[in-house]
Amino acid sequence: KDPLYSITIVRGQLAEAKRSLDARQVMNRRNFVDLARVRVDSDQAFEIAQNALGSAGERMRSASYQLTQIGPAADPIWDVWAYGKRDRYLGVVRLSARTGDVISSRRPGLL
């Protein structure tokens, strides 16, 4: 009825959309995001992640995103994986998609 999709956005355009057949996703309640609660879009999430990563964020060129929500009353969460030149991994930032508040940030080699 409501299939799950994996999408790829390149330069603001939908580059790929395919049905997700991952059984873990189908069973995971985090898939049902109340989009009315999302106030921070992916462009804003990129900027927040860039700032949260400090000096590593200054080299941030691209990102991978995941938008999840644990339950109907919970805030939606952006996980933003940051990459630099040659797709070098710079770190990951988790933030509220409602407020933009940074929940956590991790860079390689740092605890």
Secondary structure, 3 states (H helix, E strand, C coil): CCCCEEEEEECCEEEEEEECCCHHHHHCHHHCCCHHHCCCCHHHHHHHHHHHCCCCHHHCCEEEEEEECCCCCCCCEEEEEEECHHHCEEEEEEEECCCCCEEEEECCCCC
